[in-house]
Amino acid sequence: MRPTSLILLSIVCLMVFGTLMINRGVSAQNGSQSIYNPYPPGVIPPDLVSEIGRVNSEVSFIEKEALAQWHALPINSGTAMRQVQILGKLELFDKNLSVNKNQACSFCHMPYTAFTGPIPSVNLTTVAYPGSSHFRFGKRKPPGYTYSPFFPVLQYNATQANFYGGNFWDLRATGYLLQNPDAEQAQDPVRDTQEMGLPDSACVVRRLSQSVYRRLFETVWGQQAFVINWPPNVDEICSTPAGAAVFSGNPTPVNLSPVNRGRSNATFDQYALSITAYEGSPDVSAFSSKFDAFLGGKYTLTAAEKAGYNLFRGKGNCNSCHLDGRSTTLTAGQSDDGSAADLAPKFTDTTSANLGLPKNPADPFYYETTPDSFGFTPNPAGFAFTDLGVGLFLRNLSGTNPNSNWTPLAPAFDGFMQVATARNVDMRPKCPNGKTFPKAYMHNGYLKSLKEVVHFYNTRDVFAFDVESGHCPKGTTEKVNCWPEPEVPQRKDMTVGNLGLTATEEKQIVTFLQTLTDGFTTPYPDSNTFTGSCP
C-alpha cells in the first residue's frame, strides 16, 4: 500500500474512533439520555469528551479550594464581605447547578483564560461550548467575567443615539431589576437551554438548598432563603432539560404558590448578587497588570509597549471605544508616572458596535435543526439564522427587553455587540509542551489571535471579497489579504477597517495589549489550575 493511502486510512480510523469515544463518553456522562449529534463529521473536536472531563476535574479542584477558604474564615462580622465573595465562587464552581449535575458555570469560564473558554480544541473550532445536555451547543463565544461588574445598568442616551451599559454580547442583561447587569447575567446560563439547562429558576434555588454550602448561603442571606414548600415532583422536573416538549414553553414548570414563588425569586436574586460580589473582587477583577503598575509609577513601559500604547490611542483608534482614561500621548522623553491617567480605567466605553465580522460557519449552532430526544430544536433556521446581536434583543424575541420604547430602535442596532473590555485579552495558561494556548476572539470567535484582531481592524475594507459568493476571491488568503463579507453589513462601524497600520505597528499594538494581563503585580488567583496540553 502506498504511503498516501496509509495516511488516509489512518485519518479515517482516527475520525471513526473519535466519534465512538464521543458516543461512549456521552452515554457514560448522561446516563440514559441519548446523544444529540446532528453535526457533520469534523465539526465536534475528537477530544471533546476527554477535555470535558479535564475541565470538570479542574472545576472540582477549585470548588474544594473555595470550601476550604470558607471553613478557614474566622466567625465574626469583619468577614461578611469575604463570605459573600466565597459564596459566589462556590456557586460558579458548583456542577450541581446544572440539569444533569455535570456542568458548572465556570466550565465555560475558567480563571486561567480570564474566565472565558478553557478548551483549546473548542477555541480553535466550534468556539461555542457544549451545555449540560450533550451536545447542545450555544451560538456565541463565552464572554469573560473579568471587570463585568463595572458595566452600568443599560440606558439609552437619546442625544448620543446609543445604548450604554448592560451585559452579555447583546446587552440583554440590562440590570433594570437588580440594578446590576452582572448579577442578572449570572441568572441566565443556569436556565439557558444550550448551557446549564435548568427549566425553572426555582430549580437553582432547590439545588442550592441541597448544597454542601447551604449554611454559608443562610449565613449571608438569612434562614428564610430556603423556607419553601416544594411540590413532590420538583426533583423530577429539575432533572429535565429546559426546552423539553413536556414543558410546552412554560418558564416556571415547578408548581409553587405565590408566596413560595416570591421566596424562590428572592433567593434566586441573592444567588446572583453573590456571584457578582465574587466577580467584582480582586479574585477576578484584580487591576494587577503591567499597565496598572505603570499607572502607579511602578513599571516603565518598554519602547515597543510605549509605541503600541501611542498607536492604541492614536492611529489605531482603539481608544475611541476601549477607553484608557488618559488625556495625553506618551513621547520618547515623557515620564511614565501615570499622572495624566484616571485610576483603574476599564478599557471599554460600555457601548456596542457592529464591526462587520463575517459569519463563523464552524459554530455547531447552525446544524442544530432537528429535535433532540426531548423534542427540542435549538435552531430551526439553520444557516439562515443571522445573529443580529443587540437588534435581536431589542426585538424582544427572547422576551428580555424590559422597555417597549426600545423596540423600534432594533434595526439601528442590528449586528451590534458589546464593546468588551480590552483587559486580559491575552490572559492564557502556560502549556507544558511549550506551545501557545489558543483563544478565540469576538462574539463568534472568528478571529483566533490578537494579531488577527488588529489586522482585521486595520484591513477589513482594504481587501475586497467576491460580491457574488461573499467569500474570498481566488488567489487570496482569508485573514491575510482577504476578509469574507460581513454577516450584518448594515450600519457597519466605519471608524475602523482601513487604518493604514504597517505590520510592525500591528505588532506593537498587540505588544501593548499584552500589558493589560492581570497577575503582574500580584499572582492571579487560580491561574495555575490548567492541567491540559496545547495543540
Secondary structure as GFF3:
##gff-version 3
##sequence-region A 1 535
A	DSSP	alpha_helix	3	30	.	.	.	ID=ss1
A	DSSP	alpha_helix	48	72	.	.	.	ID=ss2
A	DSSP	three_ten_helix	77	79	.	.	.	ID=ss3
A	DSSP	alpha_helix	80	92	.	.	.	ID=ss4
A	DSSP	three_ten_helix	95	97	.	.	.	ID=ss5
A	DSSP	three_ten_helix	105	108	.	.	.	ID=ss6
A	DSSP	three_ten_helix	111	113	.	.	.	ID=ss7
A	DSSP	alpha_helix	120	124	.	.	.	ID=ss8
A	DSSP	three_ten_helix	148	150	.	.	.	ID=ss9
A	DSSP	beta_strand	155	157	.	.	.	ID=ss10
A	DSSP	beta_strand	162	164	.	.	.	ID=ss11
A	DSSP	alpha_helix	181	186	.	.	.	ID=ss12
A	DSSP	alpha_helix	201	209	.	.	.	ID=ss13
A	DSSP	alpha_helix	214	221	.	.	.	ID=ss14
A	DSSP	three_ten_helix	223	226	.	.	.	ID=ss15
A	DSSP	alpha_helix	234	238	.	.	.	ID=ss16
A	DSSP	three_ten_helix	245	247	.	.	.	ID=ss17
A	DSSP	alpha_helix	258	279	.	.	.	ID=ss18
A	DSSP	alpha_helix	290	295	.	.	.	ID=ss19
A	DSSP	alpha_helix	303	313	.	.	.	ID=ss20
A	DSSP	three_ten_helix	318	320	.	.	.	ID=ss21
A	DSSP	beta_strand	352	353	.	.	.	ID=ss22
A	DSSP	three_ten_helix	364	367	.	.	.	ID=ss23
A	DSSP	three_ten_helix	382	384	.	.	.	ID=ss24
A	DSSP	alpha_helix	390	394	.	.	.	ID=ss25
A	DSSP	three_ten_helix	404	413	.	.	.	ID=ss26
A	DSSP	beta_strand	417	418	.	.	.	ID=ss27
A	DSSP	alpha_helix	450	459	.	.	.	ID=ss28
A	DSSP	alpha_helix	503	513	.	.	.	ID=ss29
A	DSSP	three_ten_helix	514	516	.	.	.	ID=ss30
###
